[in-house]
Amino acid sequence: MKQNNSQDGFILLGFSDKPQLETVLFVVILIFYILNLVGNTIIILVSCLDPKLHTPMYFFLTNLSFLDLCFTTSVAPQLLVTMRRKDKRMSYSGCIAQLYVAMGLGSTECILLTVMAYDRYAAVCRPLHYAVIMHPRLCLSLAATAWLSGLLTSLIQCSLTIQLPLCGHNQLDHIFCEVPVLIKLACVDTTFNEVQLFVASVVFLVVPVSLILISYGYITQAILKIKSANGRRKAFGTCSSHLVVVIIFYGTIIFMYLQPVKSRSKDQGKFVSLFYTIVTPLLNPLIYTLRNKDVKGALRKLILGKAFG
């Protein structure tokens, strides 16, 4: 924000108007954050240490787990600290840093989930050519594209947002510093910023979701052609895990970013943001460890190896 705006920091109201709910949410968020750290760290370690998991699918899953660790950490610790103290103030520099990091990581995840859908398409629809299609160089390029696109959109969107004058307004009725909330706080016409945010949301939300749905249309057709019932079950199990994460993540974030800024309900926005920053990142390790035999086998081998090695 400009020099006359909120240089002393922002006040994150969060759920301070509901003290009992805030106490309950503090415990829930703390538990979810700890599980998130443990679960995603386990996936990263198992995927890196077990040679059998050195495949494109687990390469992208490792990227997703690392991204989710960073994404949740950019929001949860500050939120927990703010919820436990009477002074809800967050420094100006801390808010701006959180704004850039959260936007960049969220945008990266949108592209990364699309890349993972393409990987599943290649594995199910082109199994004989899978190793040729998803060669290591392409995997690295796709992952790099996801990270760089997230960085680029964050630099553009957040840089435009922090130029908005706030005329001394510094109370954010939200759980963390997020672009739509800061746009709503501005004291000037924000039509340009809202249009730019809408266009970015279409590029990073609507287009990826469309591509994912198309890829899963082809995947479904290919699975139905498999004669073996066990083969169909295994293929559906692998792909449904990814699809669950996709539906929940995109569903909540589209609700937040594709609504007109002025029409958003305060409490709905808080809970939706809580869901895609705290809850959704935990689904990744839960789904891939509890429903995936390869990961469970590798984890068992790792634990037994440490115990008896």
LOTOR-919359 format. One record per residue (C-alpha): y, x, z; residue in one letter. Coordinates in pm, 1 decimal, padded with zeros to 6 digits. Example, Ala and Ser with C-alpha at 12.3 -4.5 7.8 and 13.67 -1.06 7.14 Angstrom:
<rec <-00450.0, 01230.0, 00780.0>, A>
<rec <-00106.0, 01367.0, 00714.0>, S>
//
This chain:
<rec <00000.0, 00000.0, 00000.0>, M>
<rec <00358.7, 00111.9, -00045.6>, K>
<rec <00541.8, 00310.1, 00221.3>, Q>
<rec <00686.5, 00004.0, 00396.0>, N>
<rec <00347.1, -00159.9, 00421.8>, N>
<rec <00101.9, -00138.6, 00711.6>, S>
<rec <00129.1, 00236.3, 00760.4>, Q>
<rec <00047.5, 00181.3, 01129.9>, D>
<rec <-00285.3, 00027.2, 01036.3>, G>
<rec <-00449.3, -00309.3, 00988.3>, F>
<rec <-00577.3, -00558.6, 01242.5>, I>
<rec <-00928.3, -00675.0, 01149.9>, L>
<rec <-00959.1, -01018.9, 01305.4>, L>
<rec <-01325.2, -01063.6, 01212.5>, G>
<rec <-01485.5, -01316.2, 01449.2>, F>
<rec <-01242.4, -01253.5, 01738.1>, S>
<rec <-01152.1, -01624.5, 01746.5>, D>
<rec <-01517.2, -01697.9, 01837.9>, K>
<rec <-01599.9, -01459.5, 02129.0>, P>
<rec <-01951.8, -01591.6, 02192.9>, Q>
<rec <-02045.3, -01572.6, 01824.7>, L>
<rec <-01894.8, -01223.5, 01806.7>, E>
<rec <-02118.9, -01106.8, 02092.4>, T>
<rec <-02431.2, -01245.3, 01927.1>, V>
<rec <-02334.8, -01098.0, 01589.1>, L>
<rec <-02273.0, -00757.8, 01749.1>, F>
<rec <-02634.6, -00743.8, 01870.0>, V>
<rec <-02772.0, -00874.1, 01537.8>, V>
<rec <-02564.3, -00632.1, 01328.0>, I>
<rec <-02659.9, -00336.7, 01551.8>, L>
<rec <-03032.1, -00417.9, 01517.2>, I>
<rec <-03003.5, -00466.1, 01140.9>, F>
<rec <-02810.6, -00140.2, 01103.2>, Y>
<rec <-03068.4, 00061.7, 01299.4>, I>
<rec <-03354.9, -00093.6, 01100.2>, L>
<rec <-03162.5, -00022.9, 00781.4>, N>
<rec <-03123.2, 00345.5, 00871.3>, L>
<rec <-03488.4, 00382.7, 00967.5>, V>
<rec <-03633.9, 00180.9, 00678.1>, G>
<rec <-03433.3, 00335.3, 00396.5>, N>
<rec <-03477.5, 00686.5, 00537.5>, T>
<rec <-03855.3, 00632.3, 00542.0>, I>
<rec <-03852.0, 00523.1, 00176.7>, I>
<rec <-03650.8, 00830.4, 00076.4>, I>
<rec <-03880.7, 01068.5, 00267.4>, L>
<rec <-04204.7, 00909.4, 00145.6>, V>
<rec <-04085.1, 00895.1, -00217.2>, S>
<rec <-03981.1, 01260.9, -00208.8>, C>
<rec <-04280.1, 01401.1, -00019.6>, L>
<rec <-04568.9, 01216.2, -00185.7>, D>
<rec <-04641.5, 01349.4, -00539.1>, P>
<rec <-04801.5, 01016.9, -00636.9>, K>
<rec <-04463.7, 00848.9, -00595.8>, L>
<rec <-04281.8, 01089.7, -00827.8>, H>
<rec <-04240.2, 00815.9, -01089.9>, T>
<rec <-03933.0, 00649.9, -01245.4>, P>
<rec <-03971.8, 00340.2, -01028.2>, M>
<rec <-03960.7, 00538.2, -00702.8>, Y>
<rec <-03689.5, 00768.6, -00834.8>, F>
<rec <-03464.0, 00464.9, -00878.8>, F>
<rec <-03584.2, 00319.5, -00548.2>, L>
<rec <-03484.7, 00643.0, -00373.9>, T>
<rec <-03139.7, 00614.2, -00530.5>, N>
<rec <-03117.1, 00253.1, -00414.0>, L>
<rec <-03222.5, 00342.5, -00058.4>, S>
<rec <-02969.4, 00625.6, -00037.2>, F>
<rec <-02701.2, 00396.3, -00179.0>, L>
<rec <-02784.7, 00121.8, 00073.7>, D>
<rec <-02767.6, 00373.3, 00358.5>, L>
<rec <-02419.2, 00478.2, 00249.8>, C>
<rec <-02305.7, 00121.8, 00173.0>, F>
<rec <-02402.9, -00015.4, 00514.0>, T>
<rec <-02268.5, 00291.9, 00693.3>, T>
<rec <-01930.9, 00245.4, 00523.6>, S>
<rec <-01899.9, -00094.7, 00695.6>, V>
<rec <-02129.9, -00138.2, 00998.9>, A>
<rec <-02015.0, 00139.8, 01241.9>, P>
<rec <-01646.7, 00048.2, 01209.0>, Q>
<rec <-01731.0, -00321.7, 01239.2>, L>
<rec <-01938.0, -00264.0, 01554.4>, L>
<rec <-01662.5, -00056.8, 01715.5>, V>
<rec <-01398.3, -00317.7, 01630.9>, T>
<rec <-01612.5, -00601.8, 01767.9>, M>
<rec <-01652.2, -00433.4, 02108.5>, R>
<rec <-01287.3, -00359.0, 02180.9>, R>
<rec <-00983.8, -00575.1, 02238.4>, K>
<rec <-00768.8, -00369.1, 02004.9>, D>
<rec <-00890.2, -00469.8, 01657.5>, K>
<rec <-00667.2, -00217.4, 01482.9>, R>
<rec <-00801.6, 00002.0, 01201.9>, M>
<rec <-00602.5, 00298.3, 01073.5>, S>
<rec <-00435.0, 00276.8, 00734.0>, Y>
<rec <-00626.3, 00579.4, 00601.3>, S>
<rec <-00953.9, 00443.8, 00739.2>, G>
<rec <-00900.7, 00109.4, 00568.9>, C>
<rec <-00816.3, 00268.7, 00234.0>, I>
<rec <-01117.3, 00502.4, 00255.6>, A>
<rec <-01343.4, 00207.2, 00334.6>, Q>
<rec <-01190.5, 00012.1, 00045.6>, L>
<rec <-01272.3, 00283.7, -00210.4>, Y>
<rec <-01618.0, 00368.4, -00074.0>, V>
<rec <-01742.0, 00009.3, -00036.2>, A>
<rec <-01614.7, -00093.5, -00379.3>, M>
<rec <-01768.4, 00214.0, -00543.9>, G>
<rec <-02108.2, 00175.3, -00378.3>, L>
<rec <-02122.8, -00200.3, -00435.9>, G>
<rec <-02043.8, -00154.7, -00806.4>, S>
<rec <-02302.2, 00122.9, -00833.3>, T>
<rec <-02569.8, -00103.5, -00688.2>, E>
<rec <-02490.3, -00371.9, -00947.3>, C>
<rec <-02566.8, -00127.1, -01228.7>, I>
<rec <-02861.0, 00039.2, -01051.8>, L>
<rec <-03042.7, -00292.4, -01006.3>, L>
<rec <-03003.6, -00351.4, -01381.4>, T>
<rec <-03151.5, -00007.9, -01451.5>, V>
<rec <-03446.3, -00091.9, -01224.7>, M>
<rec <-03501.7, -00415.6, -01418.2>, A>
<rec <-03515.7, -00213.5, -01741.2>, Y>
<rec <-03768.8, 00019.6, -01579.9>, D>
<rec <-03989.1, -00279.2, -01486.4>, R>
<rec <-03951.9, -00415.8, -01840.9>, Y>
<rec <-04071.0, -00086.2, -01987.3>, A>
<rec <-04360.5, -00064.6, -01739.8>, A>
<rec <-04489.1, -00417.8, -01801.2>, V>
<rec <-04397.4, -00483.7, -02165.6>, C>
<rec <-04446.2, -00131.7, -02306.8>, R>
<rec <-04713.1, 00022.1, -02080.0>, P>
<rec <-04859.6, 00254.7, -02345.4>, L>
<rec <-04516.5, 00399.2, -02422.8>, H>
<rec <-04379.2, 00386.5, -02067.2>, Y>
<rec <-04403.7, 00760.3, -02000.6>, A>
<rec <-04228.9, 00836.0, -02328.5>, V>
<rec <-03954.8, 00574.9, -02281.0>, I>
<rec <-03876.5, 00652.9, -01915.4>, M>
<rec <-03879.6, 01031.4, -01939.8>, H>
<rec <-03708.7, 01230.9, -01661.4>, P>
<rec <-03395.2, 01307.9, -01863.6>, R>
<rec <-03335.3, 00937.4, -01935.8>, L>
<rec <-03394.6, 00847.2, -01570.5>, C>
<rec <-03137.2, 01103.3, -01458.6>, L>
<rec <-02889.8, 00978.2, -01720.3>, S>
<rec <-02932.4, 00614.0, -01616.5>, L>
<rec <-02890.9, 00695.8, -01246.7>, A>
<rec <-02584.0, 00911.0, -01319.0>, A>
<rec <-02435.0, 00631.2, -01529.5>, T>
<rec <-02476.0, 00386.2, -01240.5>, A>
<rec <-02305.9, 00620.7, -00991.1>, W>
<rec <-02023.6, 00720.5, -01225.9>, L>
<rec <-01950.2, 00362.4, -01332.4>, S>
<rec <-01921.6, 00262.5, -00966.1>, G>
<rec <-01684.8, 00553.1, -00899.4>, L>
<rec <-01470.4, 00466.0, -01201.6>, L>
<rec <-01429.9, 00096.7, -01122.3>, T>
<rec <-01349.3, 00181.9, -00759.9>, S>
<rec <-01076.4, 00425.6, -00863.9>, L>
<rec <-00921.1, 00170.1, -01099.8>, I>
<rec <-00954.4, -00147.8, -00891.9>, Q>
<rec <-00864.0, 00000.0, -00554.1>, C>
<rec <-00573.5, 00203.8, -00690.8>, S>
<rec <-00422.0, -00114.2, -00835.7>, L>
<rec <-00479.7, -00303.2, -00511.6>, T>
<rec <-00313.7, -00050.1, -00280.1>, I>
<rec <00003.6, -00067.2, -00490.7>, Q>
<rec <00059.6, -00429.4, -00386.1>, L>
<rec <00343.3, -00478.1, -00133.0>, P>
<rec <00235.8, -00655.2, 00184.5>, L>
<rec <00584.8, -00707.1, 00334.6>, C>
<rec <00466.4, -00604.1, 00679.6>, G>
<rec <00156.2, -00825.8, 00681.7>, H>
<rec <-00125.4, -00632.6, 00844.8>, N>
<rec <-00369.7, -00891.6, 00979.8>, Q>
<rec <-00689.5, -00903.2, 00776.1>, L>
<rec <-00889.6, -01214.9, 00857.6>, D>
<rec <-01210.5, -01044.2, 00750.4>, H>
<rec <-01480.4, -00805.3, 00874.8>, I>
<rec <-01378.7, -00499.7, 00669.2>, F>
<rec <-01122.6, -00380.9, 00414.2>, C>
<rec <-01219.1, -00543.3, 00084.9>, E>
<rec <-01025.8, -00587.3, -00239.6>, V>
<rec <-01010.7, -00972.7, -00251.7>, P>
<rec <-00885.6, -00984.8, 00108.3>, V>
<rec <-00606.4, -00732.3, 00048.3>, L>
<rec <-00501.4, -00910.9, -00271.7>, I>
<rec <-00475.9, -01234.5, -00072.9>, K>
<rec <-00256.0, -01057.8, 00184.7>, L>
<rec <00001.9, -00946.2, -00075.6>, A>
<rec <00346.4, -01106.9, -00072.7>, C>
<rec <00403.4, -01095.3, -00452.0>, V>
<rec <00247.8, -01260.6, -00754.5>, D>
<rec <-00105.1, -01120.0, -00782.2>, T>
<rec <-00208.5, -01284.0, -01110.4>, T>
<rec <-00259.7, -00949.9, -01285.2>, F>
<rec <-00475.8, -00815.1, -01000.1>, N>
<rec <-00681.0, -01134.8, -00986.0>, E>
<rec <-00741.0, -01129.4, -01363.1>, V>
<rec <-00834.6, -00761.2, -01349.2>, Q>
<rec <-01072.5, -00827.5, -01058.0>, L>
<rec <-01227.0, -01120.4, -01246.6>, F>
<rec <-01284.6, -00905.9, -01557.4>, V>
<rec <-01439.8, -00627.4, -01346.8>, A>
<rec <-01660.2, -00886.7, -01173.7>, S>
<rec <-01782.9, -01019.2, -01507.6>, V>
<rec <-01865.6, -00665.6, -01623.9>, V>
<rec <-02042.0, -00564.6, -01301.0>, F>
<rec <-02193.7, -00899.4, -01202.1>, L>
<rec <-02234.3, -01150.2, -01484.7>, V>
<rec <-02340.1, -00899.8, -01752.7>, V>
<rec <-02598.3, -00720.5, -01531.3>, P>
<rec <-02743.1, -01052.3, -01408.2>, V>
<rec <-02773.1, -01172.5, -01769.2>, S>
<rec <-02951.6, -00851.4, -01872.6>, L>
<rec <-03183.9, -00873.5, -01572.7>, I>
<rec <-03274.7, -01235.5, -01648.5>, L>
<rec <-03343.0, -01146.5, -02012.9>, I>
<rec <-03564.9, -00854.4, -01910.7>, S>
<rec <-03757.1, -01075.7, -01667.9>, Y>
<rec <-03801.1, -01336.2, -01938.0>, G>
<rec <-03985.4, -01074.7, -02145.6>, Y>
<rec <-04172.4, -00954.1, -01836.7>, I>
<rec <-04294.6, -01305.5, -01756.5>, T>
<rec <-04419.6, -01351.8, -02112.8>, Q>
<rec <-04605.1, -01019.0, -02096.7>, A>
<rec <-04760.3, -01096.0, -01756.2>, I>
<rec <-04888.9, -01434.6, -01870.9>, L>
<rec <-05074.6, -01258.5, -02153.9>, K>
<rec <-05268.0, -01036.8, -01910.8>, I>
<rec <-05626.4, -01163.7, -01902.9>, K>
<rec <-05716.8, -01017.8, -01564.6>, S>
<rec <-05611.6, -01237.3, -01271.6>, A>
<rec <-05587.6, -00927.2, -01051.6>, N>
<rec <-05368.1, -00756.2, -01311.8>, G>
<rec <-05136.7, -01057.3, -01329.8>, R>
<rec <-05112.4, -01070.4, -00951.2>, R>
<rec <-05028.2, -00700.5, -00924.4>, K>
<rec <-04764.5, -00721.2, -01199.2>, A>
<rec <-04604.0, -01029.8, -01045.8>, F>
<rec <-04606.3, -00865.9, -00702.3>, G>
<rec <-04430.8, -00550.7, -00823.2>, T>
<rec <-04163.6, -00736.3, -01018.5>, C>
<rec <-04105.3, -01020.6, -00772.9>, S>
<rec <-04002.1, -00766.0, -00506.5>, S>
<rec <-03720.7, -00641.8, -00725.7>, H>
<rec <-03626.6, -00995.5, -00828.3>, L>
<rec <-03588.0, -01111.6, -00466.4>, V>
<rec <-03343.9, -00826.7, -00394.6>, V>
<rec <-03155.1, -00905.0, -00716.2>, V>
<rec <-03117.6, -01278.7, -00648.3>, I>
<rec <-02994.8, -01235.1, -00290.8>, I>
<rec <-02759.3, -00944.2, -00364.7>, F>
<rec <-02598.9, -01088.8, -00677.9>, Y>
<rec <-02592.7, -01443.5, -00539.5>, G>
<rec <-02383.6, -01349.8, -00236.0>, T>
<rec <-02154.1, -01100.8, -00409.5>, I>
<rec <-02083.9, -01338.0, -00701.4>, I>
<rec <-01983.6, -01602.8, -00446.3>, F>
<rec <-01729.1, -01358.4, -00302.2>, M>
<rec <-01585.0, -01207.0, -00619.1>, Y>
<rec <-01593.5, -01481.2, -00883.5>, L>
<rec <-01408.3, -01741.6, -00679.4>, Q>
<rec <-01027.4, -01761.2, -00710.9>, P>
<rec <-00877.5, -01543.3, -00436.5>, V>
<rec <-00661.9, -01818.6, -00286.3>, K>
<rec <-00944.9, -02073.6, -00265.9>, S>
<rec <-01186.6, -01870.1, -00055.0>, R>
<rec <-01287.7, -02008.2, 00285.5>, S>
<rec <-01221.6, -01746.7, 00554.6>, K>
<rec <-01541.0, -01798.9, 00753.5>, D>
<rec <-01760.8, -01834.5, 00444.0>, Q>
<rec <-01620.4, -01508.4, 00305.4>, G>
<rec <-01695.2, -01327.2, 00631.7>, K>
<rec <-02056.3, -01441.5, 00646.4>, F>
<rec <-02115.1, -01375.3, 00276.1>, V>
<rec <-01972.5, -01022.4, 00308.3>, S>
<rec <-02186.2, -00969.2, 00617.7>, L>
<rec <-02490.0, -01069.2, 00417.8>, F>
<rec <-02450.8, -00831.4, 00122.6>, Y>
<rec <-02331.0, -00536.0, 00331.6>, T>
<rec <-02569.5, -00563.6, 00629.7>, I>
<rec <-02862.1, -00795.7, 00550.6>, V>
<rec <-02939.7, -00726.1, 00183.6>, T>
<rec <-02969.7, -00344.9, 00223.7>, P>
<rec <-03243.5, -00406.9, 00483.0>, L>
<rec <-03447.9, -00617.5, 00239.7>, L>
<rec <-03508.3, -00313.5, 00021.0>, N>
<rec <-03725.3, -00118.7, 00272.5>, P>
<rec <-03886.4, -00436.8, 00409.9>, L>
<rec <-03998.6, -00560.4, 00067.7>, I>
<rec <-04107.4, -00224.7, -00070.6>, Y>
<rec <-04292.3, -00108.4, 00241.6>, T>
<rec <-04456.1, -00431.6, 00357.7>, L>
<rec <-04563.8, -00552.9, 00013.1>, R>
<rec <-04631.1, -00224.9, -00164.8>, N>
<rec <-04973.6, -00061.2, -00121.4>, K>
<rec <-04857.6, 00272.0, -00269.2>, D>
<rec <-04573.7, 00307.7, -00019.4>, V>
<rec <-04789.3, 00196.8, 00275.0>, K>
<rec <-05061.5, 00442.8, 00170.5>, G>
<rec <-04813.2, 00728.5, 00134.3>, A>
<rec <-04654.7, 00644.8, 00470.6>, L>
<rec <-04995.9, 00634.8, 00638.7>, R>
<rec <-05085.8, 00971.1, 00484.7>, K>
<rec <-04752.3, 01118.6, 00596.9>, L>
<rec <-04794.7, 00997.0, 00956.6>, I>
<rec <-05157.8, 01111.2, 00979.4>, L>
<rec <-05067.1, 01443.8, 00821.0>, G>
<rec <-04795.6, 01502.2, 01082.9>, K>
<rec <-05026.6, 01391.1, 01362.7>, A>
<rec <-05323.8, 01610.7, 01268.8>, F>
<rec <-05153.6, 01878.6, 01061.5>, G>
//
